[in-house]
Amino acid sequence: MATKIDTYIVDSFTDKPFKGNPAGVCILNQKLTEKQMQSIAKELGLSETAFISKIDNQDKYSIRYFSPVMEIPLCGHATLASSKVLFEIDPKIDAIHFKNIQDLDLMIRKYGDKIEMEFPIYDTTPQNAPNELLHALGIETIVNSEYNKETNILLLEIDSCELLKNLSPDFEKLKRSHNSINGVLITAISQRDNYDFESRYFWPWSGTNEDPVTGGTHTFLAKYWSTRLNKKKMNSFQCSERTGFMEVELINDKNLTLKSEAQIVFKGELRI
């Protein structure tokens, strides 16, 4: 007899359907193998699919994230998507704890239509960007190049959010330009009203070519711009084709909050 899994597709970091970043959410009532979860993520074909299961009688859940290619330790938009589903299933609850594979305790709170996630803060260190990588991205000059070890992501700051919006990388050349990172994040100061900085995230090494809106990168991106702008609370805009937004706030030296909205666009039953 087939195992039936309640499965959702949720657009995260947006107030409109078909914008933001779509994530799969699978509610597990029995344990799946890593191979099964990886196969489901590949079948759904979204940048990430989250698999959540209740830990105890409290509002605590285990959460794991898989791209179509590999397991991802921490994913912001799939966490937001999972939170949206759980809050809709039980409207009486307004707080959730998720525990990821790194044993991080992710605190989630509901504020009306918005959901606030508490994530760790990570540092970056200077690291040179290969010329081949810059050429593949279509970038001639950069302001800064940094690296975050926890996510294995290279951060590049450029001086034009217009250039950022119009980037059209050669993804085959991009994959060949570096062999030891999960992705490259490009960022710039925003010229839009009510936003502080913008970004785009390319990760052909470990996921899809571009992640439309990326909460996990803000674990280090928020501190990076906090230092540059001398702000603790900022508004972030991801200028991908689908676009997305979030409020970020550094609440102490170790933790920050990400606040945004999500839209459930599909509910179905997966059978394996």
Phi, psi and omega in degrees: 000135184291143171281130182253130185234120174296124188229138183233155165240127186231130175272115186259156179062042179203157174254011181227140173299147176070015169243185179064209185239116180284135176231147170274146176227121178246123178268114186262131173255352174214159187289139172248154174282161176300323179297320179294316179297319178297320179295320178295315179299320178293320179296316180290327173073015178273165183299324171213149169237132179260141176242117185238142178215145183288138180271317181210194182282350175278183181271059180239136185223145166279142178222133175229148186236134176230130166278176176296348186250323189199168173283139179247127185297321186215131181221119182291312187289329177286331173292315178298317179298316179296320178297316179302317180296313183294322178293328178285322179298319180229088183298345182286336182275147178229010177209144181220147169247128171250143173240122183265185185291340176273005181067023173285139176262107183262113181271128182237134179229148178257132176230087183065235178279349183262153178235133180249129180244135177261120184238161176286160174256132179242153178267164172236155177231150180300138175206134180291145176260127179301143178301325180298324179292316179297318180296320179295327178283337185087029182247130180266317181226151178233158176275322186200154177224123183226167182224139174246122186284327183297323180258350182058047183239138175268131179253130176237123173264132174240169189261010183220117175287340175290316175298318179303313181299324187266004179301136177223081187295154168270102191289330176293317177293324180297316179299322181282346187279346182207142183236015184218022176235158176274333182185172178231128181254126178251135185217156179204156173297138183276145172255004180278149175296137173074010175236147182262318180213162181231163179203164167219149184232122180247131184212058179294344179289328191223002181206230174266176182297314179225136174268120188300317178214131194232104178288321186299328179293339181286351173299331175244334181294323180297315179293322179303311181282333175300318178292318182290323186258352183057049178227148173261334182240126186217162175248129184248139178234128176258117192264041171289180179299321181279334182061161177187168186212159174198154170265134178237142178215127175277115186264340172197194183287342187246342187225152175223168174241145172241128182232130178195196181237168178210154183231122175282123183246349181205140171225131180207189182235117177272136180238128179229000000 
